[in-house]
Amino acid sequence: MDDIAHVHKLDDGQWDEPQLLNDHLRGTAELAALFAADFNSRDWGYALGMSHDSGKARQIWQSYLQDKSGFGYDEEASSETVPGKVEHSGPGARLAEELFGKPVGRFLSYCIAGHHAGLPDWTGGTHPQSALSFRLQNVSVKDVTGELQSSLSKICPKAPPWKFSPQGLDIPLWIRMLFSCLIDADRLDTERYMTPEKNKDREGYSSIAQLHKKFNANMLIKTQRPQGLFDENVYQARQQVLADCREAAEREPGLFSLTVPAGGGKTLSSMAFALKHAELYGKKRIIYVIPYTSIIEQNAQVFREVLGDDEIVEHHSNLDDEDKSERSRLAAENWDAPIIVTTSVQFFESLFAAKTSRCRKLHNIANSVVILDEAQLVPTDFLEPILETMRLLTEHYRVSFVICTATQPVFEKQKEFPHFPGLSEGSVKEIIQDVSGLYKNLERVKVELPNTQESVEWEDLAGELSKLDQVLCVVSDRRSCRELHSLMPKGTYHLSALMCAQHRTDIITEIKSKLGKGENVRVISTQLVEAGVDMDFPVVYRALAGLDSIAQAAGRCNREGKLNTEGKLGRVVIFRSPRRAPTDMLRKASETTEGIIARGLKDPIDRTVFVPYFSELYWKANSLDSKDIMKQLKPEFPECRIQFRSAAEAFRIIDDKNQRSIMVPYGNFKGIR
């Protein structure tokens, strides 16, 4: 009998014809090769696909599969993480090493050994028996059929796709990308056999060219001169930003910055750049990365208005399964759709992940346009591995990045900070042709710095805020938010990340509605409103914080320039809070601002101040790689020892090890039955 890869029970209880191992290996190999072609690794993808399930060509596994199939056996039950199961990935990894030798076999063996349980560490870690070194020593491949071994030996890849750097993240990123190709190909080929109807649900998205055409048509309507009070300078500035983005899209792929003040229309303009750039250079998708879940739905809705409801795939924790279509649920598994909107946590943690579910989508980042919105919020603790990965994705994986923010961080190497592990000097190309002129045209606020070293009392601040009809006050921590809010008049709104997502969304919608109607509205909030929440207050108060936070808070003031039509500017008041900013980088940011003010700073939102500010802030950081990600992923030759799983566990932008999920009733929630 031919070797079997999978068996499947039909709805009527009868067993379907088994999927033969040779068919599965070839199907997986062809898909993996197609995926890996995006980063010049087609032969490697094919070799992985053909060898990943070679451990199933052993009599012990075939007997196990045939025996279990009489008891409702399901393929996923063969996972190496389930005690008592017959392993097939370890023997497959061992066979790859024996057939292909080092380093080729070692590169492949990480992927083969982990294609069910995730990429392993080379040695040690929290689960030493799952380490690749242990597994290779404790499996046998003697009974793998000679015919399969012979066919595999003929497909050994000749050479790596480029000259690898033995230092840094080059090799581990490439292995993870190959792993992603294998995982997606394996799952898709298995899906074609198990549930062929799902393949049809994955289809139906428009092409990049079709989306670009639809976007341009809708933007002709959306960018028409709005009615009512609206500053002509704001309108013209937004038009210029859009024009600059479309013109810059014709430039060669690489690293770009989009430096636009808050309210300058960068959300849609960045999409205009991405769609045109993707069409011109054959990019397969656009990935829009947003730091906070509090604004991701807002931006996704903006894109839906110009591209269509069914063209945007959101992938974030706020989205319930019941809110997704079957097609969008499937696309979220592997990001195989032209427009993906996701969070910074999902994007960056996936780039360093080891789990199969997280890694599956990685190969679809290749040959894409990635927009990093509010890029100043890239976590400082992981800045070194993130910048190194961005460089590699640009150089070897055909990715164009757009670093998008009003407060550009310093991502390039700096003469004043010679040890800064940044991108090469001059590698980031600015999209806006006249950044200084743009900021001047979009001047809408005047910032008042504190005139004393003394902190304000909450009672005094509450009294001052209560005299204003429309005001937003932003503080740096939840406790301060609660304390100040408790002293405000009845009807004052409270916003913080302690609120559930739907509650925040409802409150923000209500606030915006009242602002639009000119009604009285006072808001006390943490910094969650600073990154892209589309509010427009005449007055904003901000507790002294990092200059980027101050500038972002100022972006919620006179956003549409309506006060300018009356010959006025919005008012942004900076005050010293009675409570110091939280520890770590928030406190360092506040202290850095204090130092720059002491040295004579006049305008804290002058864009030229952000280069020295971020340079000093990064210099003050305890580490730009606080979890030693670079060290754990550095391949030690000749063994190519890489700690994939340990690095993935350490790379946690949000450390939730000591957190537990709880259910908080909200709205008409009636409880679980």
Secondary structure, DSSP 8 states (H G I E B T S, - for coil): ---EEE--B-TTS-B---EEHHHHHHHHHHHHHHHHGGGT-HHHHHHHHHHTTGGGSSHHHHHHHHHHGGGT--GGGG-TTSTT----HHHHHHHHHHHH-TTHHHHHHHHHHTTTT---BSS-SS-GGGSHHHHHHT---TTS-HHHHHHHHTT---S-SS---SSTTHHHHHHHHHHHHHHHHHHHHHHHHH-HHHHHHT-----HHHHHHHHHHHHHHHTS--SSS--HHHHHHHHHHHHHHHHHTTS-SSEEEEE--TTS-HHHHHHHHHHHHHHHHT--EEEEEES-HHHHHHHHHHHHHHH-GGG-EEESTT--GGGS-HHHHHHHHHT-SSEEEEEHHHHHHHHT--SHHHHTTGGGGTTEEEEEETGGGS-GGGHHHHHHHHHHHHHHS--EEEEEESS----B-BTTBTT---B-TT-EEES-S-HHHHHHHT--EEEE--SSSS---HHHHHHHHHT-SEEEEE-SSHHHHHHHHHTS-TT-EEE-TTS-HHHHHHHHHHHHHHHHHT--EEEEE-GGGTTT----BSEEEEES--HHHHHHHHTTBSTT-TGGGGT--EEEEEE--SS---TTHHHHHHHHHHHHHHTT---TT-GGGHHHHHHHHHHHSS-SSTT-HHHHHS-BTTTTB-BHHHHHHH--SS--TT--------TT-----
